[in-house]
Amino acid sequence: MDPKDLIETFGTIGLLCIIFAESGLLLGLVFPGDSLLFTAGLLASQGKLNIAVVVVGCFVAAVAGAQVGYLLGRRFGPGLFRKPDSRIFKREYVERSREFFERHGAKTIVLARFVPFVRTLAPMLAGIGEMPRRTFVTYNIIGSLIWAVGVSVAGYFLGSTIPDIDRYLLPIIGLIIVLSLLFPAIEILRQRRRNRDAAAVTAAEAEAEAQELHEAVRED
């Protein structure tokens, strides 16, 4: 989907509806949120949209969409996992979600805003994992502010300072996509390094214990 065509076809109301859906409803998985915000800011710099309406509207839509996703996950998610012997759903998935958000909760809610697909699923998973409501609301607002306001204002600023920026729109959108994938890639590499270090420490501890046991047996 071309972001510019979407905005020119559906206007500001359509833009806000898409941002709302992509922020927490499964329907929003198909929409290009980052590039859509940037393009909206760019069009606003050309006088085709009102930048104040875009910034405030997208911020409110992002917060509201994620909050709805969280509430849906909290309300209906646990019921799907209630039976341990369910053929499709398992209670352990809820526990894994809860543990994941206990370890990465605040950081995940903010960073997920810049990761396609993850930003749509994260609020619902937070609800399923029963993240505290106040914690989610706080970091939902922070993430929405950085994402919705930051990206759209960046588009407006570049559109106002770079002549004929429309000619570079596709490369810029491509760069936005690459950057959005960079954050999770770095986090995955860090997590693998931590797991490898933890495994090395565990192996060393096991070897030391085995050596101590061996020495104790020899002394006896």
C-alpha positions as CSV (number, residue, x, y, z in Angstrom):
1,M,0.0,0.0,0.0
2,D,1.4,3.4,-1.0
3,P,1.2,5.7,2.0
4,K,0.6,8.8,-0.1
5,D,-2.2,7.2,-2.1
6,L,-3.8,6.0,1.2
7,I,-3.8,9.5,2.6
8,E,-4.9,11.3,-0.5
9,T,-7.7,8.8,-0.9
10,F,-9.1,8.6,2.7
11,G,-7.9,12.0,4.0
12,T,-7.1,12.9,7.6
13,I,-10.0,10.8,9.1
14,G,-8.7,7.7,7.2
15,L,-5.2,8.4,8.5
16,L,-6.4,8.5,12.1
17,C,-8.5,5.4,11.7
18,I,-5.5,3.5,10.3
19,I,-3.2,4.7,13.1
20,F,-5.9,3.7,15.6
21,A,-6.2,0.2,14.1
22,E,-2.5,-0.4,13.7
23,S,-1.8,0.5,17.3
24,G,-3.7,-2.4,18.8
25,L,-6.2,-4.2,16.6
26,L,-5.3,-7.2,14.5
27,L,-6.9,-5.5,11.5
28,G,-4.1,-3.0,11.6
29,L,-1.3,-5.5,10.8
30,V,-1.7,-4.8,7.1
31,F,-1.0,-1.0,7.3
32,P,2.4,0.8,6.9
33,G,2.3,3.0,10.1
34,D,5.8,4.5,10.1
35,S,5.8,5.5,6.5
36,L,2.2,6.7,6.8
37,L,3.1,9.1,9.6
38,F,6.1,10.4,7.8
39,T,4.1,10.9,4.6
40,A,1.4,12.7,6.5
41,G,3.9,15.2,7.9
42,L,5.4,15.6,4.5
43,L,2.0,16.4,2.9
44,A,1.3,18.8,5.8
45,S,4.5,20.7,4.9
46,Q,3.0,21.2,1.4
47,G,-0.2,22.5,2.8
48,K,-2.3,19.5,1.9
49,L,-2.9,18.5,5.6
50,N,-3.1,20.5,8.8
51,I,0.0,19.6,10.8
52,A,-1.6,20.4,14.2
53,V,-4.5,18.0,13.4
54,V,-2.1,15.4,12.1
55,V,0.1,15.5,15.2
56,V,-2.6,15.7,17.9
57,G,-4.9,13.4,16.1
58,C,-2.3,10.7,15.4
59,F,-1.1,10.9,19.0
60,V,-4.6,10.4,20.4
61,A,-5.4,7.7,17.9
62,A,-2.2,5.8,18.7
63,V,-2.9,6.0,22.5
64,A,-6.5,5.0,22.1
65,G,-5.8,2.1,19.7
66,A,-3.1,0.6,22.0
67,Q,-5.4,1.0,25.0
68,V,-8.2,-0.9,23.2
69,G,-5.8,-3.7,22.3
70,Y,-4.6,-3.9,25.9
71,L,-8.2,-4.1,27.2
72,L,-9.2,-6.7,24.7
73,G,-6.2,-8.8,25.6
74,R,-6.9,-8.4,29.3
75,R,-10.6,-9.1,29.0
76,F,-10.7,-12.0,26.5
77,G,-7.2,-13.3,26.3
78,P,-6.9,-15.1,29.7
79,G,-10.2,-16.9,29.0
80,L,-8.7,-18.5,25.9
81,F,-5.9,-20.0,28.0
82,R,-7.9,-21.0,31.0
83,K,-7.8,-24.7,30.3
84,P,-4.3,-26.3,30.4
85,D,-5.4,-29.1,28.2
86,S,-6.9,-26.8,25.5
87,R,-6.0,-28.1,22.0
88,I,-5.0,-24.7,20.6
89,F,-4.3,-22.4,23.5
90,K,-2.2,-23.2,26.6
91,R,-2.0,-21.5,29.9
92,E,1.8,-21.5,29.7
93,Y,1.5,-18.9,26.9
94,V,-0.1,-16.5,29.3
95,E,2.7,-17.1,31.8
96,R,5.3,-16.6,29.2
97,S,3.7,-13.3,28.1
98,R,3.6,-12.2,31.7
99,E,7.2,-13.1,32.3
100,F,8.3,-11.4,29.1
101,F,6.6,-8.2,30.0
102,E,8.0,-8.3,33.5
103,R,11.5,-8.5,32.1
104,H,11.1,-6.1,29.2
105,G,7.7,-4.4,29.8
106,A,8.4,-0.7,29.8
107,K,11.1,-0.9,27.1
108,T,9.0,-3.3,25.0
109,I,5.9,-1.0,24.9
110,V,8.0,2.0,23.8
111,L,10.3,0.2,21.3
112,A,7.4,-1.9,19.8
113,R,6.1,1.3,18.3
114,F,8.9,1.3,15.8
115,V,8.6,-2.4,14.9
116,P,6.1,-3.4,12.2
117,F,3.6,-6.0,13.4
118,V,5.0,-6.0,16.9
119,R,3.4,-2.6,17.7
120,T,0.0,-4.1,16.8
121,L,0.4,-7.2,18.9
122,A,2.3,-5.8,21.9
123,P,-0.7,-4.1,23.6
124,M,-2.8,-7.2,23.4
125,L,0.0,-9.4,24.7
126,A,0.5,-6.9,27.5
127,G,-3.2,-7.3,28.4
128,I,-3.0,-11.1,28.2
129,G,0.1,-11.1,30.4
130,E,-1.7,-8.9,32.8
131,M,0.7,-6.0,32.8
132,P,-0.4,-3.5,35.5
133,R,-2.8,-1.0,33.9
134,R,-1.0,2.1,35.2
135,T,2.3,0.8,33.9
136,F,0.9,0.2,30.4
137,V,-0.9,3.5,30.2
138,T,2.2,5.4,31.2
139,Y,4.5,3.8,28.6
140,N,1.8,3.7,26.0
141,I,1.6,7.5,26.2
142,I,5.4,7.8,26.1
143,G,5.7,5.4,23.1
144,S,2.8,7.1,21.3
145,L,4.3,10.5,21.8
146,I,7.7,9.5,20.5
147,W,6.3,7.6,17.6
148,A,3.2,9.4,16.3
149,V,4.4,12.9,17.1
150,G,8.1,12.3,16.4
151,V,7.7,10.6,13.0
152,S,5.1,13.0,11.6
153,V,7.0,16.1,12.8
154,A,10.2,14.6,11.1
155,G,8.3,14.4,7.9
156,Y,7.0,17.9,8.2
157,F,10.5,19.3,9.0
158,L,12.2,17.5,6.1
159,G,9.4,18.5,3.8
160,S,9.8,22.1,4.8
161,T,13.6,22.2,4.5
162,I,14.4,19.9,1.5
163,P,13.1,21.1,-1.9
164,D,11.3,18.6,-4.1
165,I,11.5,15.9,-1.4
166,D,8.8,14.0,-3.2
167,R,11.5,12.7,-5.5
168,Y,13.2,11.0,-2.6
169,L,10.1,9.7,-0.9
170,L,10.5,6.0,-1.7
171,P,14.2,5.8,-0.6
172,I,13.2,7.6,2.6
173,I,10.4,5.2,3.3
174,G,12.8,2.3,2.6
175,L,15.2,3.8,5.2
176,I,12.4,4.1,7.7
177,I,11.6,0.4,7.2
178,V,15.3,-0.6,7.7
179,L,15.6,1.5,10.8
180,S,12.4,0.0,12.2
181,L,13.9,-3.5,11.8
182,L,17.2,-2.4,13.3
183,F,16.0,-2.1,16.9
184,P,14.7,-5.6,17.3
185,A,17.7,-7.0,15.5
186,I,20.0,-5.3,18.1
187,E,17.9,-6.5,20.9
188,I,17.9,-10.1,19.6
189,L,21.7,-10.1,19.3
190,R,22.0,-8.7,22.9
191,Q,19.7,-11.4,24.2
192,R,21.6,-14.1,22.5
193,R,24.8,-12.8,24.0
194,R,23.3,-12.7,27.4
195,N,22.0,-16.3,27.0
196,R,25.4,-17.4,25.8
197,D,27.2,-15.8,28.7
198,A,24.6,-17.3,31.2
199,A,25.1,-20.7,29.6
200,A,28.9,-20.4,29.9
201,V,28.6,-19.4,33.6
202,T,26.3,-22.3,34.3
203,A,28.6,-24.7,32.6
204,A,31.6,-23.4,34.6
205,E,29.7,-23.6,37.8
206,A,28.6,-27.2,37.0
207,E,32.2,-28.2,36.2
208,A,33.4,-26.6,39.5
209,E,30.8,-28.5,41.5
210,A,31.7,-31.7,39.8
211,Q,35.4,-31.1,40.6
212,E,34.5,-30.5,44.2
213,L,32.4,-33.6,44.4
214,H,35.2,-35.7,42.8
215,E,37.7,-34.4,45.3
216,A,35.4,-35.1,48.2
217,V,34.9,-38.6,47.1
218,R,38.7,-39.1,46.7
219,E,39.2,-37.8,50.3
220,D,36.7,-40.3,51.6
